[in-house]
Amino acid sequence: IQGEDNATRISDLSDFINSDRKHLGDKIIIIMPNQFLVSDLFHKLILNDEISQDYHILAESITGSLNRIRRRIYETEKVIVILRERSFTGDNQTEISVLLYNLPFQSPGETKIQAKYHYLKKTKDQTELFDDILLPQMIQRIKNVINFISNNYANEKLYILDKRLYTKYYTKEILDQLEPMVEINILN
């Protein structure tokens, strides 16, 4: 997804879903970083006639409670579910495609991150907040998502829709750590 701002990225995500529906399959889960983006994407997909006619679109806290949405995943043949990252859980019977909207970096301003950074800075000569804390934690979070999908779903597909995955200096490190776990295809 190429856009820099959320409106452009959501529009690009909608276009991606619309053009790749056959490859994504019947059940798609989209993981968004927060409820505002869940709402924005939901409204964008509902307004796309082709997607909304082809799929039943469910969004956390918009179309029902999380439990109701989980139930409706099984009751509905073709469905797109939009969830916040913290709400993502599964089962091992359903075939799904998971779209991860952002690389799951934690905020550098979080108290735990700052505490860890200040501790490491005291104990280590060269400590970089991003390279020593945020990047390894983000990679571990992606590994956790991959493990969760592998353990809880059949025929899973994971799409990471963040251009930083292939445009930043840390691309090689991410790919080197993830390639043993999952086949990686970079989409433009």
Stockholm file with secondary structure:
# STOCKHOLM 1.0

chainA/1-188         IQGEDNATRISDLSDFINSDRKHLGDKIIIIMPNQFLVSDLFHKLILNDEISQDYHILAESITGSLNRIRRRIYETEKVIVILRERSFTGDNQTEISVLLYNLPFQSPGETKIQAKYHYLKKTKDQTELFDDILLPQMIQRIKNVINFISNNYANEKLYILDKRLYTKYYTKEILDQLEPMVEINILN
#=GR chainA/1-188 SS CCCSSHHHHHHHHHHHHHHTHHHHCSEEEEEESSHHHHHHHHHHHHHCHHHHHHSEEEEBTTTBCHHHHHHHHHHCSSEEEEEEGGGCCCCSSCEEEEEECSCCCCCTTSHHHHHHHHHHHHHCSSCCIIIIIIHHHHHHHHHHHHHHHHHHCEEEEEEECCTHHHHSTTHHHHHHHHTTTSCCCCCC
#=GC SS_cons         CCCSSHHHHHHHHHHHHHHTHHHHCSEEEEEESSHHHHHHHHHHHHHCHHHHHHSEEEEBTTTBCHHHHHHHHHHCSSEEEEEEGGGCCCCSSCEEEEEECSCCCCCTTSHHHHHHHHHHHHHCSSCCIIIIIIHHHHHHHHHHHHHHHHHHCEEEEEEECCTHHHHSTTHHHHHHHHTTTSCCCCCC
//
